[in-house]
C-alpha cells in the first residue's frame, strides 16, 4: 500500500516554530520529488516547498527565509521546518510525492492542520 502520513501540525503562537514530518511507505522514496503544499480556508492550494532526489530545493516567496524543507531517504521521510510563523501561515499542510517524470501519478497525504494564533 502506498501511503504518505503527515504529522506535527498544531496550534502555535505567532513567531513560533513547528516541524512537520511526512513518512512514506510503499514507494521507492529516493526517486520522488517531494513537496509540501497548503490550503487555507476559502483559498486555492499553493505550493510551499519542494525538494528533489538530489536535495535541490524550491520555496514559495512567502516562506523563503522562514521555512526549510529537507528529506531523509533512509527513513523515507520529508520534513518542513517552519520558523517565524505568521497567522497567514494557517492552513492544512499536505505532503506530495511526485514522479510524473516517469509517468507515475502524484501521491498525496491526508493533511495536517497548522494554526498560527495568539
Buried (B, 14 or more C-beta within 10 A) or exposed (E): EEEBBBBBBEEBEEEBEBEBBBBBEEBEBEEBBBBBBBBBEEEEEEBBBBBBBEEEEBBBEEBEEBBBBBBEBEEBBBBBBBBEBEEEBBBBBBBBBBBEEEEBEEBEBEBBEBBBEE
